[in-house]
Amino acid sequence: MKSLPASLLLSVTAIMQALAIFRYTENTMSFTGQVFFPVLFALMAVYISWKNRERTGRFAVLHIIIVALAVVALAASFAGMTASLYYFYPSAYVYYVALGLLVLELGLRIAALPKKDKPVREPRRKKTQRGTNLVAVKKDAGNGSTPAGE
């Protein structure tokens, strides 16, 4: 459940930056992708963390670092928005940092999933030697349809 705050903070930061970038570029295709992928990755990270509650101890330090970086990215976005600091808001750099951290969070969630046990394979049967039904017949040079001995 450590991914819930980080995923939500990072997706909010990325969507907030995408909305600000859209105001200047007015490119709806780019805006749709910039909103869709943070939402998708955040939902995937939250779903995996809810399905995998028993293994929450793996990568704990990295999750804490990502939460701290998510708070810094959101604070930089809010500071840029309120104080009109244009290198923080709207900034493609802050957007891609938030998206990259969100992908890293999702990757850590996937890496923390328990491994499935491989089924025990039985040894393979040895193939039996069978004869062939093919018969080689020499053909006549003049007529290709008749066998050589006829």
VOGU-3710 file (C-alpha; in Angstrom, 3 decimals, decimal comma):
1> mkslpaslll> 0,000/0,000/0,000  3,027/2,262/-0,058  2,436/2,888/-3,742  -0,930/4,557/-3,217  0,346/7,975/-2,039  3,220/8,026/-4,515  1,054/6,959/-7,436  -1,650/9,500/-6,656  0,786/12,362/-6,074  2,711/11,616/-9,253
11> svtaimqala> -0,403/11,257/-11,375  -1,827/14,519/-9,979  1,472/16,269/-10,737  1,612/14,894/-14,286  -2,022/15,756/-15,030  -1,616/19,242/-13,595  1,434/19,805/-15,795  -0,395/18,372/-18,837  -3,281/20,787/-18,313  -0,872/23,705/-18,138
21> ifrytentms> 1,057/22,582/-21,227  -2,229/22,165/-23,120  -3,097/25,788/-22,449  -0,091/26,879/-24,502  0,107/24,170/-27,180  -3,602/23,368/-27,704  -2,683/19,958/-29,098  -5,498/17,610/-28,104  -3,744/14,391/-29,186  -0,737/15,182/-27,047
31> ftgqvffpvl> -2,944/16,248/-24,162  -4,959/13,010/-24,320  -1,800/10,920/-24,110  -0,361/13,085/-21,359  -3,463/12,508/-19,253  -4,155/8,885/-20,210  -0,775/7,354/-19,372  -0,364/8,752/-15,833  -3,890/7,587/-14,996  -3,200/4,162/-16,526
41> falmavyisw> 0,097/3,668/-14,698  -1,331/4,895/-11,392  -4,305/2,544/-11,631  -2,015/-0,351/-12,509  0,274/0,354/-9,542  -2,637/0,644/-7,128  -4,262/-2,543/-8,467  -1,045/-4,535/-8,154  -0,428/-3,267/-4,624  -3,964/-4,238/-3,556
51> knrertgrfa> -3,638/-7,699/-5,096  -0,232/-8,233/-3,465  -0,727/-7,148/0,140  1,398/-9,873/1,733  4,679/-8,773/0,112  4,823/-5,107/1,097  8,374/-5,159/2,501  10,293/-5,418/-0,755  11,900/-2,198/-2,030  10,629/-0,228/0,985
61> vlhiiivala> 13,464/2,320/0,887  12,927/2,986/-2,817  9,201/3,502/-2,261  9,920/6,054/0,468  12,370/7,869/-1,829  9,775/7,929/-4,616  7,133/9,328/-2,238  9,569/12,076/-1,194  10,359/12,912/-4,828  6,633/12,929/-5,626
71> vvalaasfag> 6,020/15,476/-2,858  8,887/17,615/-4,182  7,515/17,458/-7,753  4,020/18,399/-6,595  5,393/21,224/-4,420  7,439/22,528/-7,363  4,336/22,462/-9,554  2,277/24,347/-6,975  5,090/26,843/-6,399  5,381/27,404/-10,138
81> mtaslyyfyp> 1,625/27,834/-10,480  1,164/30,278/-7,593  4,394/32,260/-7,931  4,445/32,260/-11,759  7,764/30,435/-11,946  7,696/29,345/-15,557  10,540/26,851/-15,206  8,335/24,790/-12,832  4,881/25,355/-14,304  4,136/24,530/-17,112
91> sayvyyvalg> 7,222/22,426/-17,624  7,649/19,361/-19,758  10,618/18,425/-17,589  8,514/18,216/-14,439  5,872/16,258/-16,364  8,371/13,678/-17,613  10,026/13,403/-14,200  6,641/12,665/-12,642  5,797/10,173/-15,393  9,191/8,491/-15,086
101> llvlelglri> 8,821/8,146/-11,331  5,347/6,727/-11,837  6,696/4,132/-14,275  9,490/3,319/-11,813  6,918/2,863/-9,040  4,921/0,523/-11,244  8,064/-1,397/-12,151  8,915/-1,854/-8,484  5,387/-3,095/-7,828  5,707/-5,631/-10,642
111> aalpkkdkpv> 9,145/-6,727/-9,418  7,734/-7,289/-5,922  5,140/-9,757/-7,178  5,727/-13,300/-5,903  7,205/-15,735/-8,356  5,051/-18,637/-9,465  6,363/-22,108/-8,782  7,273/-24,004/-11,901  5,363/-27,250/-12,320  7,443/-30,395/-11,975
121> reprrkktqr> 7,963/-31,895/-15,386  7,983/-35,597/-15,934  10,867/-36,967/-17,963  10,087/-37,295/-21,643  9,419/-40,670/-23,174  12,013/-41,926/-25,531  10,877/-42,099/-29,103  10,490/-45,564/-30,528  12,314/-46,390/-33,727  9,777/-46,955/-36,437
131> gtnlvavkkd> 10,288/-48,041/-40,008  9,311/-45,833/-42,880  6,660/-46,454/-45,489  8,577/-44,629/-48,190  9,952/-46,680/-51,073  12,535/-45,320/-53,449  11,984/-46,261/-57,094  14,383/-45,407/-59,884  12,706/-43,689/-62,831  13,429/-44,271/-66,518
141> agngstpage> 15,223/-41,472/-68,328  12,816/-41,453/-71,286  9,497/-41,767/-69,491  9,109/-40,219/-66,083  5,956/-42,128/-65,192  7,193/-45,723/-65,349  9,487/-47,361/-62,850  12,946/-48,399/-64,102  12,500/-52,170/-63,736  9,380/-52,577/-65,872
//
